[in-house]
Amino acid sequence: MLRIGQKRLKNELGIVENVNTKEIPVSVKEISLNYLIEVAMEEEGLRDPTDEIKKLRIKLDRLSGERDQMTKKGNKNVEQYENLNRNIKLLLDELNQLYDEKNIYIERQKSLKKEYIDESDIIFCTASTAGSLDILAAFTADDNGISIRKFDYLIIDEACQSIELSILIPFLYDTSTAILFGDPKQLPATTFADASKTNLYNRSLFERMEDCKLEPLMLKTQYRMISELCEYPAMYFYDHKLKSDPSVDRRQMPPGIKNPGLWFFNLVNSTEIQASDGHSFYNECEANYIVYELLGERGSSIGIVTPYRAQAEYIKKLLGKRFGGSWRKRIEVDSVDGYQGREKDYIILSLVRSENIGFLSDRRRMNVAITRARFALSIVGNARCLRKNDDWDDFIDYCNDKRKLITIDYDPHWGNPGDGGYHYYSDFFERNNEEQKINTTIPQGYQNRIPDEKKSSNIEKVEAPKLGYKEVSIDANATRRRKEERKHIEEAKIPPKATNSNAIAINKQKEERKKAEEAKNITRVDKQASEKSNTLPKKAPKMANANIGGGFWNRRK
């Protein structure tokens, strides 16, 4: 919870946040609500005796245990027994005194919170915190819960990410105007039960209002991305309505960005590996390429984003091998969902999948993933796999047309990390097993590194991501062998092409078989319909309209 108002201690306009001061940045700590309360309590000579209470309880338990042992063993040392009783009594008296101090401390803490909240003009909090006892105590007059203060405005940010029940909590406080900010084209509220979607539990209040034909006001100017990064999402997701402020292209490029602007690195022989949980995936090739090729030694605002938790954990381990513990100060690795609403100067997006596209097909997740960067966005993925989805297919075409797509033949087993074999194709692009000539300019600093002979699989590995499950073994050679075996099997299934002499006969046989199968199907359907007609009522009952409360996205397909 944040508060803007007059600080009682410093007498200046400030922001106050009701969170654990250990979990927030130093720049925010001095204006946090908990920190201000701690300072006020110290000035009043009040302290939190919780730690002392814990220590006394340990001593008391030890002495009580010694006394119990004397009783069980029949020890008749009266003097020792009386000393134990005396010490236990002293500890109990001291403990009771500390509990009294603790109660005084808690009561004063509550009263200070109420004072700060009551004096504030603007309160910032989460939807759930709006129903907390601290805020309710400051806004209710008595035990009957009657509100003594009203809000002129209720402003809800990221309104599309909260379910309706959560958003309704701040409406407890009598307000005349509610303003909702959100983007229905990005990720919605997270719900896990299948029934939540069926019953529209995952729908936000923002989407309900749109379903009721309340046209939202669109903020059409963005200040995050350079215009090159904004061009595609503005065109594809926002119907060319989103514009970039001219100032975004006048900002100075920060140091440490190896690939300014937009780049798509197509790793043609990357392989997805399923984690032991059976749900998440990671990609060894993509992780190695990102850590040892795309990342430089400099840069302090770098984000590595991936849809899969297993990939995030695997990349973190590789970062630790290359940079030690220092990487955490300048690089942040998180999921796409974790990055919604946030931004970095340089974003590297690892898409992981090489066989099936999975939940990458969610266009709202795609929108979030490609709009987090301010200056540079490098996407690493398998174009052939991604082209199974229309949205990604269109994006890859866009990168190709802009000469921002680099196809890479990469095998980390040709050498150790940092020395692996790469071949960058400036005139080759894979699309549905076809070659398309383009004139792509390879980013500066990248070179082909193909060894004369492929080395054995001696790559320096890190452990597979455990995710709290059994460890998954990584054997890239076996993976490569399985791919070759599948290729041979598929080739064996392809029948030889018919010659001109027997082509007509083969086609005729196919047509005859097809007609025979169709005749069988017609006979089967007629028989089933005849059987059902004997059991159906003469007149079907009228049904209520089942298309009630359809979801926002379904209605706009």
C-alpha positions as CSV (number, residue, x, y, z in Angstrom):
1,M,0.0,0.0,0.0
2,L,1.3,3.4,-0.9
3,R,0.4,6.7,0.6
4,I,0.9,10.2,-0.7
5,G,0.5,13.0,1.9
6,Q,2.2,15.0,4.6
7,K,4.7,12.9,6.5
8,R,4.3,13.5,10.2
9,L,8.0,13.0,10.8
10,K,9.6,14.8,7.9
11,N,6.8,17.2,7.0
12,E,7.2,16.7,3.3
13,L,5.1,15.2,0.5
14,G,6.0,11.5,0.2
15,I,5.0,8.0,-0.9
16,V,4.4,5.4,1.8
17,E,4.3,1.6,1.0
18,N,3.0,-1.0,3.4
19,V,5.3,-3.9,2.5
20,N,8.3,-5.7,4.1
21,T,11.2,-3.2,4.0
22,K,13.6,-6.1,3.3
23,E,11.9,-6.8,0.0
24,I,11.9,-3.4,-1.5
25,P,14.6,-1.3,-3.2
26,V,16.7,1.0,-1.0
27,S,15.3,4.1,-2.8
28,V,11.8,3.2,-1.7
29,K,12.6,2.0,1.8
30,E,12.9,5.5,3.4
31,I,9.4,6.4,2.3
32,S,7.7,3.1,3.1
33,L,5.0,2.9,5.7
34,N,6.6,0.2,7.8
35,Y,9.9,2.1,7.8
36,L,8.3,5.3,9.0
37,I,6.5,3.5,11.7
38,E,9.8,1.8,12.9
39,V,11.5,5.3,13.1
40,A,8.6,6.7,15.0
41,M,8.6,3.8,17.5
42,E,12.3,4.2,18.1
43,E,11.9,7.9,18.8
44,E,9.2,7.1,21.3
45,G,11.5,4.5,23.0
46,L,9.4,1.5,21.9
47,R,11.1,-1.6,20.6
48,D,10.0,-5.0,19.3
49,P,10.9,-7.6,21.9
50,T,10.1,-10.6,19.6
51,D,13.7,-11.8,19.4
52,E,14.3,-11.6,23.1
53,I,11.1,-13.5,23.7
54,K,12.3,-16.3,21.5
55,K,15.7,-16.6,23.4
56,L,14.0,-16.6,26.8
57,R,11.6,-19.3,25.6
58,I,14.6,-21.5,24.6
59,K,16.2,-21.0,28.1
60,L,12.9,-21.7,29.8
61,D,12.3,-24.9,27.9
62,R,15.9,-26.1,28.8
63,L,15.5,-25.5,32.5
64,S,12.0,-27.0,32.6
65,G,13.4,-30.1,30.9
66,E,16.2,-30.4,33.5
67,R,13.7,-30.2,36.3
68,D,11.5,-32.8,34.7
69,Q,14.5,-35.2,34.4
70,M,15.3,-34.8,38.1
71,T,11.7,-35.7,39.0
72,K,11.7,-38.8,36.7
73,K,15.0,-40.1,38.0
74,G,14.1,-39.5,41.7
75,N,17.0,-37.1,42.2
76,K,16.6,-35.9,45.8
77,N,19.1,-33.0,45.5
78,V,16.8,-30.4,47.1
79,E,19.2,-27.5,46.6
80,Q,19.6,-28.1,42.9
81,Y,15.8,-28.5,42.5
82,E,15.1,-25.2,44.3
83,N,17.7,-23.4,42.2
84,L,16.0,-24.6,39.0
85,N,12.6,-23.5,40.3
86,R,14.0,-20.1,41.3
87,N,15.6,-19.6,37.8
88,I,12.4,-20.7,36.1
89,K,10.4,-18.2,38.1
90,L,12.8,-15.4,37.2
91,L,12.6,-16.3,33.5
92,L,8.8,-16.4,33.7
93,D,8.6,-12.9,35.3
94,E,11.0,-11.5,32.6
95,L,9.0,-13.2,29.9
96,N,5.7,-11.8,31.1
97,Q,7.2,-8.3,31.2
98,L,8.4,-8.8,27.6
99,Y,4.9,-9.9,26.5
100,D,3.5,-6.7,28.1
101,E,6.0,-4.7,26.1
102,K,5.0,-6.6,23.0
103,N,1.3,-5.8,23.5
104,I,2.1,-2.1,23.9
105,Y,4.3,-2.2,20.8
106,I,1.6,-3.8,18.7
107,E,-1.1,-1.4,19.9
108,R,1.1,1.7,19.1
109,Q,2.0,0.2,15.7
110,K,-1.7,-0.1,14.9
111,S,-2.5,3.4,16.0
112,L,0.4,4.9,13.9
113,K,-0.8,3.0,10.8
114,K,-4.3,4.4,11.3
115,E,-2.9,7.9,11.7
116,Y,-0.7,7.7,8.6
117,I,-3.6,6.3,6.5
118,D,-6.1,8.7,7.9
119,E,-3.9,11.7,7.1
120,S,-3.2,10.6,3.5
121,D,-4.8,12.2,0.4
122,I,-3.9,9.4,-2.0
123,I,-3.7,5.7,-1.1
124,F,-2.0,3.1,-3.3
125,C,-2.6,-0.5,-2.6
126,T,-3.4,-3.9,-4.3
127,A,-7.0,-4.8,-4.7
128,S,-6.7,-7.4,-2.0
129,T,-5.0,-5.0,0.4
130,A,-7.9,-2.7,0.0
131,G,-9.9,-5.1,2.2
132,S,-7.2,-5.3,4.9
133,L,-8.0,-4.4,8.5
134,D,-5.5,-1.6,8.6
135,I,-7.3,0.4,5.9
136,L,-10.8,-0.6,7.1
137,A,-9.9,0.7,10.6
138,A,-8.9,4.0,9.2
139,F,-12.1,4.4,7.1
140,T,-14.8,3.1,9.5
141,A,-16.2,5.1,12.3
142,D,-17.3,2.3,14.7
143,D,-17.9,-1.4,15.1
144,N,-20.9,-1.2,12.7
145,G,-18.5,-0.6,9.8
146,I,-20.0,2.7,8.7
147,S,-17.6,4.6,6.4
148,I,-16.6,8.0,7.6
149,R,-14.5,8.9,4.5
150,K,-15.2,8.7,0.8
151,F,-12.9,8.5,-2.2
152,D,-13.5,10.9,-5.0
153,Y,-11.8,8.6,-7.5
154,L,-11.0,4.9,-7.6
155,I,-8.2,4.2,-10.1
156,I,-7.4,0.5,-10.9
157,D,-4.2,-0.2,-12.8
158,E,-3.7,-3.5,-14.8
159,A,-7.4,-4.0,-14.5
160,C,-7.3,-6.8,-17.1
161,Q,-5.1,-9.0,-14.9
162,S,-7.5,-9.3,-12.0
163,I,-10.7,-11.3,-11.8
164,E,-13.9,-9.4,-11.1
165,L,-14.2,-10.5,-7.4
166,S,-10.8,-9.0,-6.6
167,I,-11.5,-5.8,-8.4
168,L,-14.8,-5.4,-6.5
169,I,-13.0,-5.2,-3.1
170,P,-11.9,-1.5,-3.3
171,F,-15.5,-0.7,-4.2
172,L,-16.3,-1.2,-0.5
173,Y,-15.2,2.4,0.0
174,D,-17.9,4.8,-1.2
175,T,-16.6,6.3,-4.5
176,S,-18.3,8.3,-7.1
177,T,-15.9,7.7,-10.0
178,A,-14.0,4.5,-11.0
179,I,-11.3,4.5,-13.7
180,L,-9.9,1.3,-15.0
181,F,-6.5,1.0,-16.9
182,G,-5.7,-2.2,-18.7
183,D,-4.8,-3.9,-22.0
184,P,-7.2,-6.7,-23.0
185,K,-4.7,-7.6,-25.7
186,Q,-2.2,-8.8,-23.1
187,L,-2.3,-11.6,-20.5
188,P,-5.5,-11.9,-18.5
189,A,-5.9,-13.0,-14.9
190,T,-4.3,-16.3,-14.0
191,T,-6.7,-19.1,-13.1
192,F,-6.0,-22.8,-13.1
193,A,-9.3,-24.7,-13.0
194,D,-10.8,-25.5,-16.3
195,A,-14.2,-24.6,-14.9
196,S,-13.0,-21.0,-14.4
197,K,-13.0,-20.4,-18.2
198,T,-16.3,-22.2,-18.8
199,N,-18.0,-20.1,-16.2
200,L,-16.1,-16.9,-17.1
201,Y,-14.5,-16.7,-13.7
202,N,-11.3,-15.6,-15.4
203,R,-12.9,-12.7,-17.0
204,S,-12.0,-9.2,-15.7
205,L,-14.3,-6.4,-15.0
206,F,-12.6,-4.5,-17.8
207,E,-13.6,-7.2,-20.3
208,R,-17.2,-7.4,-18.9
209,M,-17.5,-3.6,-19.5
210,E,-16.3,-4.1,-23.1
211,D,-18.8,-6.9,-23.6
212,C,-21.5,-4.4,-22.5
213,K,-20.5,-2.2,-25.4
214,L,-18.7,0.4,-23.2
215,E,-16.1,1.6,-25.6
216,P,-12.7,2.2,-23.8
217,L,-10.6,5.2,-24.4
218,M,-7.3,4.1,-25.9
219,L,-4.0,5.7,-24.9
220,K,-2.3,5.9,-28.3
221,T,1.2,7.1,-27.5
222,Q,3.9,4.8,-26.1
223,Y,7.1,6.0,-24.5
224,R,8.9,2.7,-23.8
225,M,10.2,1.2,-27.1
226,I,12.2,2.7,-29.8
227,S,10.1,3.1,-33.0
228,E,11.7,0.0,-34.6
229,L,10.5,-2.2,-31.8
230,C,7.0,-0.7,-31.7
231,E,6.3,-1.0,-35.4
232,Y,5.1,-4.6,-35.5
233,P,3.0,-4.7,-32.3
234,A,1.4,-1.4,-33.3
235,M,0.5,-2.9,-36.7
236,Y,-0.5,-6.4,-35.8
237,F,-2.1,-6.1,-32.3
238,Y,-3.3,-2.5,-32.2
239,D,-4.5,-1.8,-35.8
240,H,-1.9,0.9,-36.5
241,K,-3.4,3.0,-33.7
242,L,-0.4,2.9,-31.4
243,K,2.2,5.6,-32.1
244,S,5.7,6.2,-30.7
245,D,6.6,9.5,-29.1
246,P,9.4,11.1,-31.0
247,S,11.5,11.3,-27.8
248,V,12.0,7.5,-27.8
249,D,14.4,7.6,-30.7
250,R,16.4,10.5,-29.3
251,R,17.4,8.7,-26.1
252,Q,21.1,7.6,-25.8
253,M,21.7,3.9,-26.4
254,P,23.0,2.5,-23.1
255,P,26.3,0.5,-23.0
256,G,26.4,-3.3,-23.2
257,I,23.7,-3.8,-25.9
258,K,25.2,-6.1,-28.5
259,N,22.3,-6.1,-30.9
260,P,20.4,-2.8,-31.1
261,G,16.9,-3.0,-32.5
262,L,15.0,-6.1,-33.4
263,W,16.7,-9.5,-34.4
264,F,15.4,-13.0,-34.8
265,F,18.0,-15.7,-34.4
266,N,16.7,-18.9,-36.0
267,L,18.5,-21.9,-34.6
268,V,17.7,-24.6,-37.1
269,N,19.0,-27.6,-35.0
270,S,17.9,-26.6,-31.6
271,T,15.9,-29.3,-29.7
272,E,13.3,-29.0,-27.0
273,I,13.7,-31.3,-24.0
274,Q,10.8,-32.1,-21.6
275,A,11.5,-31.5,-18.0
276,S,10.8,-34.2,-15.4
277,D,7.6,-32.6,-14.3
278,G,6.1,-33.6,-17.7
279,H,4.9,-30.0,-18.4
280,S,7.8,-27.6,-18.7
281,F,10.5,-27.6,-21.4
282,Y,14.0,-26.4,-21.8
283,N,16.3,-26.0,-24.9
284,E,20.0,-26.6,-24.3
285,C,21.1,-25.1,-27.7
286,E,19.1,-21.9,-27.1
287,A,20.4,-21.5,-23.6
288,N,24.0,-21.9,-24.6
289,Y,23.7,-19.6,-27.5
290,I,22.1,-16.9,-25.4
291,V,24.6,-17.1,-22.5
292,Y,27.8,-17.5,-24.6
293,E,27.0,-15.6,-27.8
294,L,24.3,-12.9,-27.2
295,L,25.4,-11.7,-23.8
296,G,28.4,-9.4,-23.4
297,E,30.4,-8.5,-20.3
298,R,28.6,-5.1,-19.9
299,G,25.1,-3.8,-19.6
300,S,23.1,-3.4,-16.4
301,S,19.4,-3.5,-17.6
302,I,19.1,-6.9,-19.3
303,G,16.2,-9.3,-19.1
304,I,16.1,-12.9,-20.4
305,V,12.5,-13.9,-20.9
306,T,11.1,-17.3,-21.6
307,P,7.7,-19.0,-21.5
308,Y,9.0,-22.0,-19.6
309,R,10.2,-22.2,-16.0
310,A,12.6,-25.1,-16.8
311,Q,14.4,-22.9,-19.4
312,A,14.7,-20.1,-17.0
313,E,16.3,-22.3,-14.4
314,Y,18.7,-23.9,-16.9
315,I,19.8,-20.4,-18.2
316,K,20.4,-19.3,-14.6
317,K,22.8,-22.2,-14.1
318,L,24.7,-21.4,-17.3
319,L,24.9,-17.7,-16.2
320,G,26.4,-18.8,-12.9
321,K,29.1,-20.9,-14.8
322,R,30.1,-18.0,-17.0
323,F,29.8,-15.0,-14.8
324,G,29.7,-16.4,-11.3
325,G,27.3,-14.7,-8.8
326,S,27.8,-11.3,-10.4
327,W,25.3,-11.8,-13.1
328,R,22.3,-11.3,-10.8
329,K,23.2,-7.6,-10.4
330,R,22.7,-6.8,-14.1
331,I,20.6,-9.7,-15.6
332,E,17.2,-10.8,-14.6
333,V,15.7,-14.1,-15.8
334,D,11.9,-14.6,-15.6
335,S,8.9,-15.9,-17.3
336,V,6.8,-14.0,-19.8
337,D,4.0,-13.7,-17.3
338,G,6.4,-12.4,-14.7
339,Y,7.5,-9.6,-17.0
340,Q,4.1,-8.2,-17.8
341,G,4.0,-4.6,-16.9
342,R,7.8,-4.4,-16.7
343,E,10.6,-3.4,-19.1
344,K,14.4,-3.6,-19.7
345,D,16.8,-1.9,-22.0
346,Y,17.8,-5.2,-23.6
347,I,15.4,-8.2,-23.7
348,I,16.5,-11.6,-25.0
349,L,13.5,-13.9,-25.6
350,S,14.0,-17.7,-25.6
351,L,11.0,-19.5,-27.2
352,V,12.3,-23.0,-26.4
353,R,10.0,-25.2,-28.6
354,S,11.2,-27.1,-31.6
355,E,8.6,-29.8,-32.1
356,N,5.2,-28.5,-31.0
357,I,4.4,-24.8,-30.3
358,G,2.4,-25.4,-27.1
359,F,1.0,-22.4,-25.3
360,L,3.2,-20.1,-27.4
361,S,0.1,-20.0,-29.6
362,D,-1.5,-17.5,-27.1
363,R,-1.3,-14.2,-29.0
364,R,-1.7,-12.2,-25.8
365,R,1.4,-13.9,-24.4
366,M,3.2,-13.2,-27.6
367,N,2.2,-9.5,-27.4
368,V,3.7,-9.3,-23.9
369,A,6.9,-11.1,-24.8
370,I,7.8,-8.8,-27.7
371,T,6.9,-5.5,-26.0
372,R,9.2,-5.5,-22.9
373,A,12.3,-4.0,-24.5
374,R,13.3,-0.3,-24.6
375,F,16.2,-0.4,-27.0
376,A,16.9,-4.0,-28.2
377,L,15.0,-7.2,-28.6
378,S,16.8,-10.5,-29.6
379,I,14.5,-13.4,-30.2
380,V,15.9,-16.9,-30.2
381,G,13.8,-19.7,-31.6
382,N,13.1,-22.4,-34.2
383,A,11.4,-20.7,-37.1
384,R,10.2,-24.0,-38.7
385,C,8.3,-25.0,-35.5
386,L,6.9,-21.5,-34.9
387,R,5.5,-21.2,-38.4
388,K,2.9,-23.8,-37.4
389,N,1.1,-20.8,-35.7
390,D,-0.4,-18.0,-37.8
391,D,0.7,-15.2,-35.5
392,W,4.3,-16.3,-35.3
393,D,4.4,-17.1,-39.0
394,D,3.4,-13.5,-39.7
395,F,6.0,-12.2,-37.3
396,I,8.8,-14.3,-38.9
397,D,7.7,-13.0,-42.3
398,Y,8.0,-9.5,-41.0
399,C,11.5,-10.1,-39.6
400,N,12.4,-11.6,-42.9
401,D,11.1,-8.7,-44.9
402,K,13.0,-6.3,-42.6
403,R,16.2,-8.3,-43.1
404,K,16.2,-8.9,-39.4
405,L,16.2,-12.7,-39.5
406,I,19.4,-14.7,-39.1
407,T,19.4,-18.4,-39.7
408,I,22.1,-20.2,-37.7
409,D,23.5,-23.7,-38.0
410,Y,24.6,-24.2,-34.5
411,D,25.9,-27.2,-32.5
412,P,27.4,-26.6,-29.1
413,H,29.0,-30.1,-29.2
414,W,31.5,-29.0,-31.7
415,G,33.3,-27.3,-28.9
416,N,33.1,-26.0,-25.3
417,P,30.8,-23.1,-24.4
418,G,32.0,-19.9,-26.1
419,D,33.9,-22.0,-28.7
420,G,31.0,-23.8,-30.2
421,G,30.4,-24.1,-33.9
422,Y,28.2,-21.5,-35.6
423,H,27.5,-20.8,-39.2
424,Y,25.5,-17.6,-40.0
425,Y,23.6,-17.7,-43.3
426,S,23.2,-14.3,-44.8
427,D,21.4,-15.7,-47.9
428,F,19.4,-18.7,-46.6
429,F,16.1,-18.8,-44.9
430,E,14.2,-21.9,-43.9
431,R,10.5,-21.9,-44.6
432,N,8.5,-25.2,-44.8
433,N,11.6,-27.1,-46.1
434,E,12.1,-24.5,-48.9
435,E,15.0,-22.2,-49.5
436,Q,14.4,-18.6,-50.0
437,K,17.1,-16.2,-51.0
438,I,17.3,-13.0,-49.0
439,N,19.9,-10.4,-48.4
440,T,20.2,-10.2,-44.6
441,T,23.0,-8.3,-43.0
442,I,24.6,-10.3,-40.2
443,P,25.0,-8.2,-37.0
444,Q,28.4,-6.8,-36.4
445,G,30.6,-9.0,-34.2
446,Y,29.3,-12.3,-35.3
447,Q,31.5,-14.7,-37.2
448,N,31.3,-18.2,-38.6
449,R,33.1,-20.7,-36.5
450,I,33.0,-24.1,-38.1
451,P,35.8,-26.5,-36.9
452,D,37.5,-28.7,-39.5
453,E,36.2,-31.9,-37.7
454,K,33.2,-32.2,-35.4
455,K,34.5,-32.9,-31.9
456,S,33.0,-35.5,-29.6
457,S,30.3,-34.5,-27.2
458,N,32.6,-32.8,-24.6
459,I,30.5,-29.7,-24.0
460,E,30.7,-28.4,-20.4
461,K,27.3,-29.0,-19.0
462,V,25.2,-27.8,-16.2
463,E,22.6,-29.9,-14.4
464,A,19.2,-30.1,-15.9
465,P,16.6,-28.0,-14.2
466,K,15.1,-30.0,-11.3
467,L,12.0,-27.8,-10.5
468,G,11.5,-29.9,-7.4
469,Y,11.3,-33.1,-9.5
470,K,13.6,-35.8,-10.7
471,E,16.6,-34.7,-12.7
472,V,16.5,-35.0,-16.4
473,S,19.6,-36.3,-18.3
474,I,20.8,-34.4,-21.3
475,D,22.2,-36.4,-24.2
476,A,22.4,-34.3,-27.3
477,N,24.1,-37.1,-29.3
478,A,21.1,-39.4,-28.5
479,T,18.7,-36.7,-29.5
480,R,20.5,-36.2,-32.8
481,R,20.4,-39.9,-33.4
482,R,16.7,-40.1,-32.7
483,K,16.1,-37.2,-35.2
484,E,18.0,-39.1,-37.9
485,E,16.1,-42.3,-37.2
486,R,12.8,-40.5,-37.4
487,K,13.9,-39.0,-40.7
488,H,14.8,-42.4,-42.1
489,I,11.5,-43.8,-41.0
490,E,9.5,-41.0,-42.6
491,E,11.5,-41.4,-45.8
492,A,10.7,-45.2,-45.8
493,K,7.0,-44.4,-45.6
494,I,7.0,-42.3,-48.7
495,P,6.0,-44.6,-51.7
496,P,8.0,-44.4,-54.9
497,K,6.6,-42.0,-57.6
498,A,4.4,-43.8,-60.1
499,T,5.7,-43.9,-63.7
500,N,3.7,-42.7,-66.6
501,S,2.8,-46.2,-67.6
502,N,1.1,-47.2,-64.4
503,A,0.0,-43.9,-62.9
504,I,-3.5,-44.1,-64.4
505,A,-4.0,-47.6,-63.0
506,I,-2.9,-46.6,-59.5
507,N,-5.1,-43.5,-59.5
508,K,-8.1,-45.6,-60.6
509,Q,-7.6,-48.1,-57.8
510,K,-7.5,-45.2,-55.3
511,E,-10.7,-43.7,-56.6
512,E,-12.5,-47.1,-56.4
513,R,-11.3,-47.7,-52.8
514,K,-12.5,-44.2,-51.8
515,K,-16.0,-44.7,-53.3
516,A,-16.3,-48.0,-51.5
517,E,-15.5,-46.4,-48.2
518,E,-17.9,-43.6,-48.7
519,A,-20.7,-46.1,-49.5
520,K,-20.0,-48.0,-46.3
521,N,-20.1,-44.7,-44.2
522,I,-23.4,-43.7,-45.8
523,T,-25.0,-47.0,-44.9
524,R,-23.7,-46.9,-41.3
525,V,-25.0,-43.3,-40.8
526,D,-28.5,-44.2,-42.2
527,K,-28.7,-47.2,-39.8
528,Q,-27.7,-45.2,-36.8
529,A,-30.3,-42.5,-37.7
530,S,-33.0,-45.1,-38.0
531,E,-32.2,-46.6,-34.6
532,K,-32.2,-43.1,-32.9
533,S,-35.5,-42.1,-34.5
534,N,-37.3,-44.8,-32.6
535,T,-36.1,-43.5,-29.2
536,L,-36.5,-39.7,-29.8
537,P,-39.7,-37.8,-28.7
538,K,-42.1,-36.6,-31.4
539,K,-41.3,-33.0,-30.7
540,A,-38.0,-31.7,-29.2
541,P,-38.4,-29.4,-26.2
542,K,-37.6,-25.8,-26.6
543,M,-34.1,-24.9,-25.4
544,A,-33.0,-21.7,-23.6
545,N,-30.5,-19.5,-25.4
546,A,-27.1,-21.1,-24.5
547,N,-25.0,-18.3,-25.9
548,I,-25.2,-16.1,-22.8
549,G,-22.2,-14.1,-21.6
550,G,-19.9,-15.1,-24.3
551,G,-16.2,-14.2,-23.7
552,F,-14.8,-11.0,-25.2
553,W,-12.2,-12.8,-27.4
554,N,-14.7,-15.4,-28.8
555,R,-17.1,-12.6,-29.8
556,R,-14.4,-10.8,-31.8
557,K,-12.9,-13.6,-33.8
